[in-house]
């Protein structure tokens, strides 16, 4: 049985403002509603290993959901971070910060990690996906053009792989392309199928 058929008895709620996550879930054939807007302070312990941050923040977003969860509801939360060495790059707060992040990523490899949490009334499951991304050397002119044209302030690491910079600067990736967009949709599909099988 297809996942779409198995989900007919459930109401999926996507807790994300990301248009890319919305697009990926829609294209995967999963019916869902958008959660009401709510704010969670995305902070994590300083001693937390960099590759554990995405899962931690995803669970934080799930725990912060402000409404009671009905028996047939499944929340989906996610968080994506870019990791250069052991440094976590989140969303830039300014033009200068975005330019600085891209300058650091230029000519090097980094990891993109997305944590995803499924939460029901009495159960929860979290997983993460890692993709390795290689950037060629990017000129200052190219970086400024990208930041000024695309204003990537809502993206971890200040870039979107599906935008201009992804076409011209990314040499290769190892792992899920869609994970770099913000949601490892293949793993989500498989894990969601397993999650509802335990209900």
C-alpha positions, 0 to 999 in steps of 0.5 A, a space after each residue: 500500500 502506498 504511503 498516501 493511502 496509509 495516511 488517509 486516517 491521519 492529519 499531517 501538520 507541517 511546522 515550517 515556514 519554508 516554501 521549499 519544504 512545502 513544495 517537496 512534501 506536496 510533490 511527494 504526494 503527501 497531503 498536509 496542512 500548514 501549522 499556525 505560526 509560532 516562534 521557538 528560540 533556536 538556541 542549543 547548548 554550546 557543548 553540543 556536537 555540530 552534527 547533533 544540532 539539527 536534530 536538537 533544533 527539530 525536536 525543540 520546534 516539535 516541543 514548542 508546538 503551542 496546540 494540543 495534538 489530536 489522536 490522528 495528528 502527526 506533526 513534522 518539524 525540521 531544521 537544516 544547518 550547514 557545518 564547516 569543520 565544526 562551525 555551525 552556519 545558520 541563517 545570516 542576519 545581514 548582507 555582510 554576514 551572508 557574504 562572510 559565510 559564502 566567503 568561508 564556504 568558497 573553495 571548500 567542502 561542508 556538510 548540510 545536516 537536516 534533522 526531522 521530527 515526527 510527533 504524535 500525542 504519545 510518541 516521537 521519532 527523530 532522524 537526520 540526514 547528512 550531505 557533503 557539498 563541494 564549492 569551487 572558489 567563488 569570486 567576491 563579485 559572484 558572492 555579492 551578486 548572489 546575495 544582492 539578487 537572491 537575498 538568501 537570508 532564510 537559508 542555512 549557510 546563506 545559499 540555496 542549491 536550487 538557485 543560481 549559486 547552485 548551478 554555477 558554484 557547486 562542483 559536486 555533492 555526496 548524498 541527498 540533493 533534496 536534503 540540501 534544499 531543506 528536507 531529505 524527502 526520500 528518507 522522510 517518506 520511508 521513515 514516516 511509513 515506518 512511524 505510522 506502522 507502529 501506531 
